[in-house]
Amino acid sequence: MKRIVLSVLAVSMLAATSLAGQAAPMNATVVPQSNYTKADWQKPGRHNDVRKRVFKKKVVVKRNHWRNGQKYSGWRQHQPIRDYGRYGLHRPGRGQEWIRVGNDYVLVGILSGVVFGALAAQ
């Protein structure tokens, strides 16, 4: 009889602990849980990219319209450049002179106005 009482008591204690573990206590406080996981910061649009961004500038080079052998009739309107070394220009030949037209340096013949060369100004 003693064995039966002890075994019933042991089974009831085990059953009580297993049932208590499954049921939530009535006086437990409700703690809000986060919906975020550890990897949420890696989702696109959620973080700022701190890597250095490199932008390539588009450079537009305006080509001069001067061609060797072309005749420029309005070359007399421009002042000749006497200090050509200051502008990085080579010494003009006999009968030639440098003039500045807009943003270009043009080497023209004094008598004919024929273009012997052209460089873009710096």
C-alpha positions as CSV (number, residue, x, y, z in Angstrom):
1,M,0.0,0.0,0.0
2,K,2.9,2.3,0.8
3,R,4.3,1.7,-2.7
4,I,1.0,2.6,-4.4
5,V,0.7,5.9,-2.4
6,L,4.3,6.9,-3.2
7,S,3.9,6.1,-6.9
8,V,0.6,8.0,-7.2
9,L,2.2,11.0,-5.4
10,A,5.3,10.9,-7.7
11,V,3.1,10.7,-10.9
12,S,0.9,13.6,-9.7
13,M,4.0,15.7,-9.0
14,L,5.4,14.9,-12.5
15,A,2.0,15.6,-14.1
16,A,1.7,18.9,-12.3
17,T,5.1,20.2,-13.4
18,S,4.5,19.2,-17.0
19,L,1.1,20.9,-17.1
20,A,2.4,24.0,-15.4
21,G,5.2,24.3,-18.0
22,Q,2.8,24.4,-20.9
23,A,0.3,26.9,-19.5
24,A,1.2,30.6,-19.3
25,P,0.9,32.1,-15.8
26,M,-2.0,34.6,-15.4
27,N,0.1,37.3,-13.8
28,A,2.9,37.4,-16.3
29,T,3.7,40.8,-17.9
30,V,3.5,41.1,-21.7
31,V,6.8,42.2,-23.2
32,P,6.6,43.6,-26.7
33,Q,8.8,41.7,-29.0
34,S,10.7,43.2,-31.9
35,N,9.7,42.2,-35.4
36,Y,13.3,42.8,-36.7
37,T,15.8,40.2,-37.2
38,K,19.6,40.6,-37.1
39,A,19.8,40.7,-40.9
40,D,17.3,43.5,-41.4
41,W,20.0,46.2,-41.6
42,Q,21.2,44.4,-44.8
43,K,17.9,44.8,-46.6
44,P,18.0,47.1,-49.6
45,G,16.8,50.6,-48.9
46,R,17.2,50.3,-45.1
47,H,20.9,51.4,-44.8
48,N,23.2,54.1,-46.2
49,D,26.0,53.0,-48.3
50,V,29.2,54.5,-46.8
51,R,31.5,53.5,-49.7
52,K,33.0,56.4,-51.6
53,R,31.0,57.1,-54.8
54,V,33.0,58.0,-57.9
55,F,31.3,60.0,-60.6
56,K,32.9,60.3,-63.9
57,K,32.6,63.8,-65.4
58,K,31.6,64.1,-69.0
59,V,34.1,66.4,-70.7
60,V,33.0,68.1,-73.9
61,V,35.8,69.2,-76.1
62,K,34.8,71.8,-78.6
63,R,36.8,71.3,-81.7
64,N,38.0,74.4,-83.5
65,H,36.8,74.8,-87.0
66,W,40.2,76.0,-88.4
67,R,41.9,73.9,-91.1
68,N,45.4,74.4,-92.5
69,G,45.2,76.1,-95.9
70,Q,41.8,77.6,-95.2
71,K,41.6,81.4,-95.9
72,Y,40.4,83.6,-93.1
73,S,39.3,87.0,-94.5
74,G,38.5,88.7,-91.2
75,W,42.0,88.2,-89.6
76,R,42.8,91.9,-89.8
77,Q,40.1,92.6,-87.2
78,H,42.2,90.9,-84.4
79,Q,45.2,92.2,-82.7
80,P,48.4,90.2,-83.4
81,I,50.0,88.4,-80.4
82,R,53.5,89.7,-80.0
83,D,54.5,87.8,-76.8
84,Y,53.6,84.3,-78.1
85,G,56.0,82.6,-75.6
86,R,53.7,83.8,-72.8
87,Y,50.9,81.8,-74.3
88,G,52.9,78.7,-75.0
89,L,53.0,79.3,-78.8
90,H,56.0,78.7,-81.0
91,R,57.6,81.6,-82.9
92,P,55.7,82.4,-86.1
93,G,57.6,82.1,-89.4
94,R,58.4,84.9,-91.7
95,G,55.1,86.5,-93.0
96,Q,53.0,84.9,-90.3
97,E,51.5,86.0,-87.0
98,W,49.4,84.7,-84.2
99,I,45.9,86.1,-83.6
100,R,43.3,85.2,-81.0
101,V,39.9,84.5,-82.4
102,G,37.4,83.7,-79.7
103,N,39.0,80.9,-77.7
104,D,41.5,79.9,-80.3
105,Y,45.0,81.0,-81.3
106,V,45.3,81.0,-85.1
107,L,48.5,81.3,-87.1
108,V,47.7,83.2,-90.3
109,G,49.7,84.5,-93.2
110,I,50.1,88.3,-93.2
111,L,49.6,88.9,-96.9
112,S,47.0,86.2,-97.8
113,G,45.1,85.4,-94.5
114,V,45.8,81.6,-95.0
115,V,45.6,79.6,-91.8
116,F,48.8,77.7,-91.1
117,G,47.8,76.3,-87.7
118,A,45.4,76.7,-84.8
119,L,45.5,75.9,-81.1
120,A,42.8,76.0,-78.4
121,A,43.4,78.7,-75.7
122,Q,44.2,77.4,-72.2
